[in-house]
């Protein structure tokens, strides 16, 4: 009986490990673990980072605010936002207000933010390029999103990762991009 139970537990462990590695590359896992250690990423209740999952604009906004060290303000900034699709009691309204006020992120021309919409590769790179201080340089390169993609490539943000501009990124993709950003010189 003990042998059967042990065998079942070992099989469950291997299946679980196999599932985790199937959704995240070693590079994504390393980047995710680094960001968790820095307090930028936090895991889910089950302890995983779910790096294979897509990431919403609201979730990415939270990361951007954490990166610039303003997450401690999110509770006091909760409430009304300039966007018709972000209710004042939305969990991320404080982060969104901070991100907009700090020019980290913006909404769409129709006054929406699409907080539950998935963020794209181009949107992610645009925010990271701006956070690093290279927004003006990117703007000089032409039209969005090509200008930000070109600037991001020049900064090595896209090292080991490449997608079309409208590709919906995963939490693992974002972890790699932010991890790459850690080695970029900030521009004042």
Residue pairs with C-beta under 8 A, 6 or more apart in sequence:
20 48
21 29
22 52
23 50
23 51
23 52
23 53
23 172
24 32
24 49
24 51
24 52
24 172
25 172
27 160
27 176
28 51
28 170
28 172
28 173
28 175
28 176
29 49
29 51
29 172
30 179
31 172
31 175
31 176
31 178
31 179
32 41
32 49
32 51
32 171
32 172
32 175
33 49
34 175
34 179
34 182
35 41
35 175
35 178
35 179
36 42
36 43
36 49
39 66
40 63
40 66
40 67
40 178
41 49
41 63
41 171
41 175
43 49
44 50
49 171
49 175
50 171
51 170
51 171
51 172
51 175
52 170
52 171
52 172
53 170
53 171
54 118
54 168
54 169
54 170
54 171
55 118
55 119
55 169
55 170
55 171
55 174
56 115
56 116
56 117
56 118
56 119
57 105
57 113
57 114
57 115
57 116
57 117
57 118
57 119
57 123
58 90
58 91
58 92
58 95
58 96
58 113
58 115
58 116
59 92
59 119
59 171
60 119
60 123
60 124
60 127
60 174
61 92
61 95
61 96
61 99
61 104
61 105
61 115
62 71
62 74
62 92
62 95
63 174
63 178
64 99
64 104
64 105
64 127
64 131
65 71
65 74
65 95
65 98
65 99
65 102
65 104
67 131
67 178
68 102
68 104
68 131
70 98
70 102
71 95
73 94
73 98
74 94
74 95
74 98
75 94
76 94
77 93
77 94
77 95
77 97
77 98
78 88
78 89
78 93
78 94
78 97
79 88
79 93
79 94
79 97
80 88
80 93
81 88
81 90
81 93
81 96
81 97
81 100
81 113
82 100
82 107
82 111
83 96
83 107
83 111
83 112
83 113
83 115
84 111
84 112
85 112
85 113
85 114
85 115
86 92
86 93
86 96
86 113
86 115
87 93
90 96
90 115
92 115
96 105
96 113
96 115
98 104
99 105
100 106
100 107
103 130
104 127
104 130
104 131
105 127
107 113
107 114
108 114
118 168
118 169
119 168
119 169
119 174
120 165
120 166
120 167
120 168
120 169
121 163
121 164
121 165
121 166
121 167
121 168
121 169
121 173
122 144
122 145
122 148
122 149
122 165
122 166
123 145
124 169
124 173
124 174
124 177
125 145
125 148
125 149
125 152
125 157
125 158
125 177
126 138
126 144
126 145
126 148
128 152
128 157
128 177
128 178
128 181
129 135
129 138
129 148
129 151
129 152
129 155
129 157
130 138
131 181
132 155
132 181
132 184
132 186
132 187
133 186
133 187
133 188
134 151
134 155
134 187
137 151
137 187
138 147
138 148
138 150
138 151
139 147
140 147
141 147
141 150
141 151
142 150
145 165
146 165
149 158
149 165
152 158
155 181
155 184
156 180
156 183
156 184
157 177
157 180
157 181
157 184
158 177
158 180
159 180
160 176
160 180
161 173
161 176
161 177
161 180
163 169
163 173
169 177
